[in-house]
Amino acid sequence: MKSSRWTASLFASPWLLTFLLFWAFPLLYSFWMGFTDYQLLSRHDPRWVGLDNYRALFSDREFLASLKNTLIFVAGTIPVTTILSLGLALLVNRKFRGRALFRSGYFLPWVTSMVVVALIFTNLYQRGGYVAFLAELVGLEPPVNGFLYDSGTALYAIMAMDVWMALGYYMLIFLAGLKAIPDELYEAAEIAGASPLRQFFSITLPMLRPVAVFILVINSIKSFQVFIEIFVMTMGKFDTSTVVYFIYETGLRTQFKFGYASAAAYLLFMIIAMLSVLQFVLLRRRRSVW
Amino acid sequence: MRRLHCFLLVLAGLVLTTGTALAGTTLTWWQFWTDPAIKPTIDSMVTRFEQQNPDIDVKLTDLTWANGHEKIVVAFASGTAPDILELGSDWIAQFAANGQLADLSDDISDSADYQGWSMATYEGGVYARPWILGTRVIFMNTDLLAKAGYERTWLPTSLKDLYDAAARIDSLGEDIHGWGSNTAEKHRLYKKFLPFFWSAGARIFDDNGDYCVISSTRSVAALTIYKVFNDLFGYVANQRGIEDAFLEGKIGIIMSGDWLLKRIELEKNPIHFSTTLFPGENGPGKSFLGGEFLAINADSDKKEAALKFIEFVTSPGNQVAFCKANRSANPSSRLAQQDAYFQSNPHLQTFIKQIAYAEHPPVDPDWVYIEDIIERAVEDALFGQRLPGQAMLEAQHEITELMRSE
């Protein structure tokens, strides 16, 4: 018994060591750094400053602007992505010729590198680019210098790209949820004379609720952490800086304020954690109703 | 017996190699030139140095501009920085203030032969040796100039001339723009604005460096003029985008560095162009000055060998070889500037002349923050978020606050 416990520990140790060294320790260390004035290029050792970093963040114009942009990003992309991916899942769940091709096609952007997608969209959004051409076709006036060089459109252009990219992935999760709904429910509804719309609202949607909540949680976490798109497409300019980009700029790119950046990172962590807990609480309540 | 011979042979080999390693010095050098056009020149320079100094080996590490600065900062923080570093001019004060660079003040006997020392001088000490300098000049598409009614050889002698030419070129057609205007691009926008700012006689700090005076009337006037160029004739894009459009013949006048000469040279159908000094109110204005420097790690115990190496790399002959391979226009060595390569090329001459009318940002460890504040002010003014006067006044408050917090 004792030897099998040792064998189990031995097999678990690579993961455990990696977890402790590269996850647990940095997490705890950065939490401590958030209460210090640690600056990589500083002449003195890190000093304990208590909650000063957290207080300063709430009066930091750049951080607040980044937080606002992040919230816009989250609030703008999550509902659109969820509704559109559900619609797509319903469409490709039907039997028609070339269904597999459509499913693969919608999923393709998700397996493409975000950097590659961001570079392609940078070109599409530029002055005289394809998106500007399309906008003119429908009688809209595109921004003079391109969609990414205008504070009024840059963030929304990135959000649109993000929705396009994420659709296929969430569609696939919804599709799995749709496949799990027993056909008997629809058959019974048909016998009872329920219209397709009624079936959707009374069967499909309630049965998909756990999947929808799962999508909401993971999409929220992903959206709060948006970074690569911003880094590649605008470098945080034109009102597109997000909290993670702010952390990168403050901690790693030019200022090397590790303490301040760590505090911002933990603030973001708290926001995401609170939102996730809220979503799980809502899910539990719904389950009790079911 | 045979075994004994083998053992002795191996032992002798070990003793010899260990002995050689102990006697020699290995210098570590981090540098940024990785382009296939210039890398062989760097490698050959290192090889020649090692041949001339058999007791010194140089271990080269290539950095990239994308993350080189971060690597250097982390290396200093973790005590793993190399003996010799290539540094951009605006990084020197930051590292010197932290005591991370060796003070070279007593080791410079040939300072008069070189330009750019002021960028490496912090609180009276000299912390790096100028290698290759960089400035920005005016590039003009002479075909568009001709279409706008100018002689192809015409050169602007004042900002008013530049304005008129940009306006006339801009009126040639919807797809033609008079002026290449940088968008909000970190570390680049301020380099384009500061020539307007300095040429208008504006200053970031007062003469003693005690107060920020960036919201002066001249400063606001400079930002207003810069905005006028942007709003009326500007093709707004990042630096690469502006240069692409210039090479396609869509922009009449842009401000750029010597790298554009190389790009034009590599074009299949190069445009016809001229170069000239950035004009001021009357006569030459002040352009932006920066450059690449070689510094020695303060913790290096091989300072003598490191000094020998950086003197070798920055020697006039090696600077000429470097500039020829990289098509660079501004060696820091005055002697190198006399080489026929520079003397025979009018565009390179423009760059060399512009250095005399160029200014560099204050050598301040906090420049990275100040630069950020200035860039935000310029961005906000350019893209209508704040009026130029308001943007500059707020920038002055922010910089003053930053100075107070130090």
Boltz contact constraints between the chains, C-beta under 6 A:
constraints:
  - contact:
      token1: [A, 40]
      token2: [B, 73]
      max_distance: 6.0
  - contact:
      token1: [A, 40]
      token2: [B, 77]
      max_distance: 6.0
  - contact:
      token1: [A, 41]
      token2: [B, 73]
      max_distance: 6.0
  - contact:
      token1: [A, 41]
      token2: [B, 98]
      max_distance: 6.0
  - contact:
      token1: [A, 43]
      token2: [B, 98]
      max_distance: 6.0
  - contact:
      token1: [A, 145]
      token2: [B, 236]
      max_distance: 6.0
  - contact:
      token1: [A, 149]
      token2: [B, 183]
      max_distance: 6.0
  - contact:
      token1: [A, 149]
      token2: [B, 236]
      max_distance: 6.0
  - contact:
      token1: [A, 235]
      token2: [B, 186]
      max_distance: 6.0
  - contact:
      token1: [A, 237]
      token2: [B, 184]
      max_distance: 6.0
  - contact:
      token1: [A, 254]
      token2: [B, 368]
      max_distance: 6.0
  - contact:
      token1: [A, 256]
      token2: [B, 73]
      max_distance: 6.0
